[in-house]
Amino acid sequence: MISLKTMKRNIITIDEEKCTGCAQCIPDCPEGALQIIDGKARLVSDLFCDGLGACIGTCPEGAISVIEREAGAYDESAVMERIAAQGPAVTRAHLEHLAKHGETGLLGQAVEYLKGHGLPVPTGYDTADNSAGQQDHACNPFAGCPGATPQLIRKSTGIRKRPIDRSQDTGSMLRQWPVQLRLLDPGSPFFEGADLLIAADCVPFAHAGFHREFLQGKTVIIFCPKLDTDIEGYIGKLAGILSLHDIRSVTVVRMEVPCCGGTGYVLDEAMKRAGKDIKVTEHVITLQGGVA
């Protein structure tokens, strides 16, 4: 149930004069409080904004700030309903975000939500006082962006000892060049009648079967929604591709880290701009290389 109670509290505000609509703030608000509307970032619900400002650091124009004003009460349970639906990586990012700002009360509510709905609690946050999670966060300089947190991905110790078996090697399935969205010409004939594959840059490195399982028979576009700065330009170029050609289907393959959710955002905006309604299938790759 949505609370109608209001109170004076910290909440973000957006300077429309400075905002360019680049959408770099969107992936850093997994709570869902921000959307791009009419070319500008908008706070669409006080209910989902915790006022802690995770989105501030990614705005290249300095258009986002935190102010104190009368606002609807933040609802951690409503937020967790959205967060949990986005998977374990986004859930952990949200808990780290709360821990970083010392929001132990909200952190406890978030953990209780997960337990109450039979959902897994990320390691380090499953203790009664959540002290492990807070300690881990305090020494983690990249906690604001879990996708950039250094970590060792452990594999079975026997993997390196196995001889390379090339009998199952299908070879490269690449059908066109270039592949980077920045370099592609929307008018290229290889897009006509294509089954389009939109992949985040890191996916082919994480998933061993990328060529065989995803690339075969498809025309591929790759980009990084976190590091590439011209998101608006990407939306426009992709919209051009969709507008100029008869695209049969679109498959999106992205990593599980929160910022990679921007891959789908770029596609959604491009579809709206192109006025197209094309079947989209999405796959999420884990850091261990599996398909979530």
Secondary structure as UniProt FT lines:
FT   STRAND          6..14
FT   TURN            16..18
FT   TURN            24..25
FT   HELIX           26..28
FT   TURN            30..31
FT   STRAND          34..37
FT   TURN            38..39
FT   STRAND          40..43
FT   HELIX           46..48
FT   TURN            54..55
FT   HELIX           56..58
FT   TURN            60..61
FT   STRAND          64..72
FT   HELIX           76..84
FT   TURN            85..86
FT   HELIX           88..100
FT   TURN            101..102
FT   HELIX           104..116
FT   TURN            117..118
FT   TURN            123..124
FT   HELIX           131..138
FT   TURN            141..144
FT   HELIX           146..148
FT   TURN            157..158
FT   HELIX           159..161
FT   HELIX           166..168
FT   TURN            181..183
FT   TURN            186..187
FT   HELIX           189..191
FT   TURN            192..193
FT   STRAND          195..200
FT   TURN            201..202
FT   HELIX           203..206
FT   TURN            208..209
FT   HELIX           211..215
FT   TURN            216..217
FT   STRAND          219..223
FT   TURN            225..227
FT   HELIX           231..244
FT   STRAND          249..255
FT   HELIX           258..261
FT   HELIX           262..274
FT   STRAND          280..285
FT   TURN            287..288
//
